[in-house]
Amino acid sequence: MCNCYDVIINEENKEKCRSIARNLVKKNFTEFPDQWMEVEQLEISYKDQLFPKYQIVYYSDEGNEVAFFVFSCENIEKGNQLELFYLHMWQSAYMNAIRKMLVDMIKEQISDLPSFHSGIMGPGYGEVGMEELDTYCKRAKAENIGVVVENRHLSPAQSCVGAIYFASQPFTKTVSPCTTCKSAGKNCSLFCIFGDK
C-alpha cells in the first residue's frame, strides 16, 4: 500500500527550521560581524525561495513501513558571485534543517510506530549506492516537486532523496548515515548536530 502525504509545515515549524539554518550559517561569521549583517540581509531578502519544497511517500506491508522523502531548493542564479556563494550556503543550511524536521514528522505520522527503524538511508549515504538514485526518486515521487535525475545527479542541484525503514523486528544491520562517509570520526558537525551519529 502506498500513501502520498501532503505534509504541512506550519509557520511555527518554518521559523524553527529557519532558526536552525541561521545558527548553522552564523557560526561561520562569529569573527566577522559586519559580514554577517550582509549575509543575514541576503537571507531575509530570499527566505521564501530558500525554504525547500518537500514530499513524503509511505509504503506499508504486513506491519513494516518505509517512508521515502525528497526535498529541494530551487536554483537561484541572480546576483554576483559572492551573493550566489552566500545563497548556496543558506540553501545548504536550510536543507539540513528541513531534513531534521521531516525525519521528526515521519516518526510522528506513522501510526503504531514499529519498534525498530533503519536510520536515514539514501543514494550516496547509509550504505546505499548512487546507482539507486532513480529507484529512490520514483518511490518518493520526486517529479511531483520538480526533482529529476540528470546524468546520475539530482536536479535542482540542491536536492536530497532518502528513506527510513520501520519494522517490528530488529534489523540485522544497523545503518548510520556516517558509515560510509570519509569524514566520519573527524569532528563532522553536519550529522552530529542532529544527533544522528
Protein Blocks (a to p, Z undefined) as FASTA:
>chain_A
ZZdddddddfklmmmmmmmmmmmmmmmmmmmmmlmmmmmmmmmmmmmmmpccddddddde
ehiacddddddddddfedcfklmmmmmmmmmmmmmmmmmmmmmmmmmmpghiafbdebja
dehiahiafklmmmmmmmnommmnopaceehiacdfbbcdddddddfbdcfbdcdfklmp
ckgoplpaklmmnopZZ
